[in-house]
Amino acid sequence: MNKDQVKGRAEEAKGKVKEVTGKILNDDEMELKGNVEKKVAKVKAGFGDLKDDI
């Protein structure tokens, strides 16, 4: 596992927490930001997976 994978997975979890917190608090902006952070982190983790495969 490389640093891109680890960082991507950690950021993905952080985005998910923010998204769920936004849902609980009925804060659409926080929910949207969390969802975007989660998606960006998923791409970063995917890049790390690809890098690891090569």
VOGU-3710 file (C-alpha; in Angstrom, 3 decimals, decimal comma):
1> mnkdqvkgra> 0,000/0,000/0,000  1,422/3,374/-0,978  0,862/6,832/0,500  -1,699/7,823/-2,157  -3,865/4,843/-1,243  -3,645/5,524/2,483  -4,261/9,252/2,142  -7,124/8,696/-0,310  -8,864/6,175/1,948  -8,462/8,458/4,998
11> eeakgkvkev> -9,852/11,460/3,115  -12,690/9,301/1,796  -13,661/8,377/5,362  -13,451/12,033/6,428  -15,728/13,036/3,547  -18,220/10,322/4,482  -18,309/11,554/8,092  -18,913/15,105/6,886  -21,652/13,908/4,517  -23,462/11,948/7,235
21> tgkilnddem> -23,114/14,833/9,693  -24,681/17,137/7,109  -27,605/14,722/6,707  -28,112/14,481/10,463  -27,943/18,252/10,944  -30,019/18,869/7,802  -27,161/21,005/6,460  -27,245/20,630/2,677  -23,992/22,527/2,149  -22,024/20,313/4,561
31> elkgnvekkv> -23,570/17,207/3,034  -22,592/18,340/-0,469  -19,029/19,230/0,582  -18,647/15,829/2,233  -19,916/14,074/-0,865  -17,490/15,996/-3,104  -14,554/15,321/-0,745  -15,457/11,629/-0,712  -15,532/11,429/-4,518  -12,216/13,294/-4,937
41> akvkagfgdl> -10,591/11,047/-2,340  -11,928/7,958/-4,109  -10,172/9,104/-7,297  -6,945/9,704/-5,351  -7,156/6,216/-3,818  -7,835/4,762/-7,269  -4,741/6,509/-8,582  -2,779/4,958/-5,718  -4,187/1,525/-6,618  -3,153/2,003/-10,238
51> kddi> 0,304/3,162/-9,184  0,648/0,108/-6,963  -0,364/-2,212/-9,815  2,299/-0,752/-12,102
//
